Amino acid sequence: MSYQTVNPYTNETVATFPDATKEEVDAAIAAAHEAFLSWRDTPFSARTAVLSTAAELLRADKRRYAELLTLEMGKVIAEAEAEVDLSADILQYYADRGESLIQTEKVPVAYAAEGEVEIVNQPLGVLLSIEPWNFPYYQVVRVAGPQLLAGNTILLKHASNVPQAAAMFDDLFTRAGLPAGAFKNLYLPHDLTEYVIDDPRVRGVALTGSEEAGSIIAAYAAKAVKKSTLELGGSDAFVVLEDADMDKTVEWAVFGRHWNAGQVCVSSKRMIVVDEVFDEFLAKYRAGVAALKTGDPMDRKTTLAPLSSQGAADKLTAQVKEAVADGAEAETLGDPVPSTGAFFQPTILTGMDSKSPSYYEEFFGPVSIVIRVKDEAEAIAVANDSPFGLGGSVFTKDTKRGEKVARKINTGMVYVNHPTMVKADIPFGGIKHSGYGHELTNLGIQEFINKKVIDIVDIDAAF
């Protein structure tokens, strides 16, 4: 495993970083544990001050932070700036709410004549955060924000192709006033990951990544009897009913599938359209996709970025070939993409057959699966016919109808008249092969705390 910055726009290797040694890992765990012993008792006002300062630092230097995202994983600069803003919003969300998210709870006691019962929220200790490359800042802060507020400390194992973005957080939190050791980026090799999880001072692991990686990390955590959360892949349904506002729906469909070059767990990967409006939707969707502009992601005119790496583009090419071999029809759209860099020509797949393995795969890039269904009932059935259960959306002018359909789609999140979105104040999480556990809001902070029951009984009243 090699931690490298490779510019996806040029495929040029910019920088290489050595893997962490076992001695460096041991030192980081020890420092994180020592920091935890004091950080857990630090007043909430001091914790929120660190998070608020970190948010201010991100906003104050947004362009510099954004350019690094564009350099390392190819994100168009406007989306990179939006990610910096979102990351700052998440940190500020926890800074503003502070202790109110994990206040001690008094429990009504119905069967005891005496005594008082309360639930106290206490941090677990050192956590390992394993994050992917598609949102190098956002993925980190949606774990670090709530867990640092809770009093936990963090070891970060980021994706190997965004090493400089990962290192930014050591600098950011240090400048924000976080004590030494409380957050540490490690260029951790795969063969030391289980070693970290096994350490008794490490009390939990949060992973965002592929289903394969999630299965491995969950097994490590289970073997060590540690808490884990997993946010894995998705194949979000984008359900279009016959009464949808077609122009607005198509605009959202193009955006929902192609933001971040389609490299989003919750992007709109399966367009499920009822027969009555299928032809109109497909014609307008084709035009919308064809209008996307590829090119230099630093250029604000560019609307479709390269993929994160040439390897990612090659994998997507192989997936499309397999789908076509299984009977799907592939249509490429738009001007030819640049021949240099990890670009992928936008593609629409139709005629997908549920008997094909490709039908159930996640396509991580600008490939749209468009499926014709008879009616609302079949749309719901097709939406649920997936091993994934992350997000999804329903488009209809009748919002009450949209809510009823949303309740029947088996995922962790469903949006009516909007693709699955990511905001600082909306919980995030999935079911089935999309993982377990939640991030963001009060749900995220609850994942790695000990909800300790304390029963207080007057000694004289106990007899």
N, C-alpha and C positions, 0 to 999 in steps of 0.2 A: 504494500500500500504506500502511495506517495502523495503527500500534500503539495499540490501545485496550483499556481494561478496560470490558467491557459485561457487567453482571450478568445471566446467563441466566435467573435466577428472575424478574426484573422487566423485562428488556430495556432497562434504564436504562444510559446511557453514564456511567461513573464518572470516567474519566480518559483523556486522549489524550497520546501521546508522539511527538515529532518523529523522523523517520528520521535515521539517522546520515549525516553528510555525507562526501564523499570524503576531506576533510582529516582528519576524525575516524577514518575507517577506516585511512588511512595511518599515523596516529599509533598506533592500536591494534596494527597489525601490527608496527610498529617496536618498540613496547614489549614485545610478546609475544616477539619474536625476541631482544631484549636480555635479557629474563628467562630465556629458554631457555638462553642461553650460560652462565649461572651456575647455574640450577636443575638442569641435567643433571649437574652435578658436586657438587650438594648431597648430603651423606650420606643414606642411606636412613632413618636414625633421625630426621632432621629432616623428611623428606617424610612419614613415617608419623605423626609428631607433628601435622602440619597436618591430615591426614585424620582422625585420632582426635579432635582438638579440634573440627573441623567437625561430626563425629557427635555429640559432647557438646552442642554449641550447638543443634543441631536438636532433640535430645530435651528439652533444658532449656526450650525455648520452643515446644513442639510445637503448642499450641493456636493461637498467633499464626500460625505457618506454615500450619497447616491451614485456618484461616479465610480466608486469602488464596486458597487453591486453590478453596474453595467460592465465594468472591466472583467469581473470574475465569472459572472454567469449570463451575461448578455442581455439583461433586462433593459428595455427602452427607458431612456432617462426620465421621462414623465412618470412612469410606473415606479421607477427606483425612488424618485422623490416622494411619491405617494406612500411607499413602504416605510421610508424614514418617518413621515408624519404619523402613520399608523402605529409604528413602534413607540413613538413619543406619546401618542394618545393612550396606549396601554399602560405605560409607566405612570402617566399622570392619573389615569383612572384609579390605580391602586394607591397612589400618593394622596389623592383627594379623599378616598374612603377609609383608608387606614384600618384602625382597630374595629370599626363598625362591621367589617366583613367576617370577623371571627370573635365576636364578643362572647363572654361567658353566658351560658343559657341556663335559666332556672327551670327545673322540671317539676311540674305539678305531681305530687305524690298522693295517690288515692288510697293506698292500702297500708300506710304506716301512720300510726297515731302521732309519732314525733319525728323530727328530723327534717333536713333540708337537703335536696339533691340538686347538684349543678353539673353542667358539662363544660369543661375547660378545654379550650383549643390550644394545643402545644405543638411546636415543630418537631419533626422526626430526626433531623440531622443533615448529614451530607447527602446530596442528591446528584445522580449522574444524568445529565441532559444530553440526549443524542439527537442531533438535528440534521435536516436535509438542506440541499442547496437552493431550492426554488424560491424561498423567502429567507435569505440569510440573516436578516435582522429580526423580522417579525417572529419567526419560529423560536428564536432565542428568548425574546422578551416575554412571550406569552407563557413561558415557564418561569423565567427568572423574576419577572415582575411580582407575581403573586407569591412565589416561594421565598424570595428575599423579604418581602413584607411579613410573611408568616414567621420568619426567624430561621429558616433553613439556609444552608449554604450550597453552592453550585459548582460542580465540575462539568465543563462543556466538552463534548466530543462532537465537533461539527463535521460536515461533509468535506471530503478531501479536496474538492475543487474550489472551495471558498475559504482558504486559510487566512487570508488577510482580513476578510469580513469578520471571521471568528475572533481574530486577535484584537479587532477594534473594541470588543467588549471589555477586555482586560483594561485597556486604556480608559474607556468611557466610565466604567464603574469606579476605577481608581480616582479619576478626576472628580467624580461625583461625591467622593468621600466614603466609599465602602471600605471597611477594614481589610487589610491584607489577608489573602487566603479565602475570603468569603465568596469570591467568584474567580475561577481559573479556567482559561482555555487550555486544553491539552491536545496536541497532535497525536491522538491516541491510536496506535495500531490495532487492528482487529484482534490480534492474538493476546492483547492485554485487556480487552473489554471485560471478559468474564472475571479476570483477576480483580478488576476494580469493583465489580458488582459483588464479588465474594467477600470483600473486605468488610468486617463487622461494623466499621464506622460509617460505611455507606448504607443508607437506609431506604433508598428507593431509586427508581430509574424511570425517566420519561422519554419516550421515543416517538419521533415523527419520521416516517420513512415507508419503505416498501413492505408489502405483506411478508415477504421472505425474511427481511431483517427483523420485523416485529415478532415473528415466530421464534427466531433465535434468541432475541433479547428477553422475551417473555419466559422462555425456557430457563435461561440463566437466572432470572429473577425468582422464578418459582422454586428452582433448585436451592437457591440461597434463602428462601422464605422472605423475600423482599416485595414491597408494593411496587407495581408498575402501572403505567398508563401507556396506551398505544394509539396513535393517530396514523392510520395507514392509508391505503389507496382508496379511490372512489371511481364510480362510473355514473355520475349524477344524471338523472333523467330530467329532461326539459320538455314537459308535457304541454302541448298546444291544443286547446279545445276549440270547437268550431266558432265560438263567440269571442275569441281573442281579438284585440286590436292588432291587426296583422303587421302594420308598419312598425309600431313600437316593439312588438314581440320579436320581429326579425332583428331589429337593432340590438335588443338585449341578447338574442341568440348569438349574433356575430361576436359581440363583446364577451359574453359568458363563455364561449368556447375558445377565444383566441387571446384573452389577456394573459400576460406572462408567457406568450407563445404557446398557450394551451397546456403549460406545465404547472397545473394546479390540481390538487386532489379534488377540489370542489368545482372545477370547471364543468360546463354543460356538455358532457361527452355524448349523450344519447338524446337526439331530438326525436321525440315520440309525438307524431302529429296525426290527428284524426283525419279520416279519408276526405271529409267534406272540404277541408281547406289545405290538404296536403300539397296539391300542385301549386297553389298560390304561394304557400310558405316556401317550398323548395326553389321556385323561380326567384323569389326575392332574396332568399338566403344565399343562393349562388352569386347573385349580383353583389351582395354585401361582402361576401368573402373575397370575391375577385377584386374588390376595391382596396383591399389591404395593401399596404406598401412595405416591402422589405428593404433593408439597407442598414446603414450605420445606426446602431441603437443610441448613439449620442446625438443624432440628428432628430429634432423634434418632429420632423415630417414622417419619420419612420413609425409605422403602427404595428408591425409584426417583427419581432426580434428573432435572432437565431436561437436555436436550442442551446442548452447549457454546455453541450460538448458534442464532438463528432460522434462519440460512442452513443449518445442519446439519439442522434439523428439516424445512425445506422440501425439501431434497435427498432426504431419506428418504421424504417423502410422494410425491415424483415417482417414486422407485424402486418403491414399492409399487404405485402406479397402473400403471406399465409392466408389472410382474409380473402383475397382474390382467388387463390387456389381452392378455397372452400366454397366459392360461388358468389362472392360479393362483387359488385361493380364499383370501381374506383374512378373518380373524376377529379382531375387536378384543375385548379382555378388560379386566376391572377397572372400577373407578369412573371416571367421566369425569375426565380430567386437567384441571388449571387452564387457563383460557382465556388467562391472561396468562403470558408467559414462553415459553421454548423447549421446551415439553413435547411428548412424542409418546406417543400411546396405544399400549400394548403390543399387538402384532399377531402372529398366527401365520399363516404361509403354508403351505398344503398343495396337493397336486396340481401341484407345479412340474415342468415338462417340460424335459428336457435340450436340447431344440431351441430353447428360449427363451434369449436373451442374459442375462436376469435370473438364470437358474439359476447362472451363473458369476460373478455380481457379489458384491462385499462389501457387506453391509447394516450400516452403522455406527450402531447404535442398537437399541432394544428390539423388533426384528423377528426372529422365529424361523422358519426353514425346517424343516419336519418332513417327512421322506421315509420312505415304507414300502418295505422291501426283503424279498426272499424269505428269505435266509439269510445266514450269515457271509460267504460268498464274494461275494455281491452287495454286502453292506455295505462290504467292502474295496474293491471296484471303484468304487462310488459315492464313497467317501471320497477315492479317488485321482483321480476325474474332476473336477479343479479346476485352474485355472491357478496357484493358490496352494499353498504348501507350508510353512506356518509351524508350527502345532501341531496337536494333536488328542488325543482320549481314547477309551478303550474301557472299557465297563462289563460285568463278568462276575464271578461268584463264583469262577471258576476262574482264579487269577492266572497260572498257567502258560499257559493258553489265551490270556489277555489279552496276555501278552508276545509270543506267536507272532503274534497279529493285529497288535500294535503294530509288529513288525518288517516287516510287509507294507504298512504305510501310509507313503506317500512324503512325509514332512515332516521338518522339522528336529527336532521334539520330539513325543513321544507319551507320554501318561500313562495308567496303568491305574487305573481306579476313582477318578479325580479329573480335573476340567477342567485344561487347560493352566495351570500356575501360574508365578508369578514369585517367586523367592527369591534372596537375595544369593549363595548358594553353589551355584546351578544355572546352567549355561551357557544362553544364549539365542541363537537364530538359526534361519533358515529356508533353504529352497531354492526353486527355480523363480521365480515372480514375486513371491515374498515376500522376495527379496533374497539377499544373500551376506555372509559374515563372521559373527563371533560377538561377543557382549558378555558381560561378567561372567566370574568365575573366572579361571583362568590363560589360558583361550582369549581372553578379552577383552583382556587386557594384551598378548598377542602380536601383535595386529592392527597396531599402529603402532610396532613396534620393528625395528631393523636387526639381524638375526642374523648378525653379522660372524664370518667364519672367520679365525682366526689360526693359522698353521702356524709353529711354532718349531723351527728346525733349527740344531744346533751347527755353526758355520762350518767347523770342521775335519772334521766327520763328513760334510759334504756332498760331498766329493770321494773 
